[in-house]
């Protein structure tokens, strides 16, 4: 019983270590989730600004841009700027989608880790219950053993007294 109790205590310690590791994993995932949410927020802000800038540039026709600029090269630079802005916008949208996918993966991993943590807590509770049951059985067995020993000693003492009394009677009878 003592070996079983020690094994169970070791199992409990292992389970507690697993619980600590899962709690740490959940904290790290929470930090990653917060970081991804911040990245998404930043990307959304940049995309919004980019759309606003593109809308302002696209609201003018090519003729208006040519007439409104000081030179043809300035107009050409504005077109290149618009093209670069669109490319950056597509890159940001792609980054936003990647961040969203990573965030969803982190949330799924976090939910899975929380489920495993619940399972480990249940396992720990069960292991502790087994230890308590084992200790109770040991105590009950010791109590029963002590009661049996006490009963045996009383019976032995009674038999010994009867034997001694019988021997005394035999001695008394022989001496007569």
Secondary structure by P-SEA (a helix, b strand, c coil): caaaaaaaaaaaaaaaaaaaaaaaaaaaaaaaaaaaaaaaaaaaaaaaaaaaaaaaaacccaaaaaaacccaaaaaaaaaaaaaaaaaaaaaaaaaaaaaaaaaaaaaaaaaaaaaaaaaaaaaaaaaaaaaaaaaaaaaaaaaaaaaaaaaaaaaaaaaaaaaaaaaaaaaaaac
